[in-house]
Amino acid sequence: MNKRRLLAASMLGAALPWPAVAAAPGARAGPGLLTLAGKISRGNRGPLDPALDQLMVKHGAQFDKAWVFDAAMLQRLPALTIQPTLEYDAKVHRLSGPLLSTVVGAAGVTADAPVMLGLRALDGYTVAVSLADAQRYRMIVAHTLDGASMNSARFGPCTTPTDCRSSGTSR
């Protein structure tokens, strides 16, 4: 797996949906880390702003409404832990984060919706995956690596045990 694939789920201007979050579902206190747009039934921000959303504009994103997560919102979701062997050092690591399907559900997309998710990394790398495959392969949006918060300067998330040459999963 390469770094682009690891980063693919860290930032996305995608067509993703998800169920309500505990506490104030749309309340965002920190900077946005993950943006969901497209076939969502609700949003917590308005349309793309060409002046303020320059990175998304450069990547060709367009939306009238979006659902934006900050770190606290992602961390409030139930997390799954996987133990893949990363190609960077050929060692087993612990990656934790919510299921991608749970994240998508928070923006109001139903679990059986026939949608394609466009996952876009900070560098513009984009991959498409169906919501059905995200559920089937139990893809996650990892926010911790070996117990430490992940950030774009370090690695970025791994979305599935298979992509990370998984050595097993746990809850």
Secondary structure, 3 states (H helix, E strand, C coil): CCHHHHHCCCCCEEECCCCCCCCCCCCCCCCCCEEEECCCCCCCECCCCCCCCHHHHHCCCCCCCEEEECHHHHHHCCCEEEEEEECCCCEECCEEECEHHHHHHCCCCCCCCCCEEEEECCCCCEEEEEHHHHHHCCCECCCEECCEECCCCCCCCCCCCCCCCEEEEEC
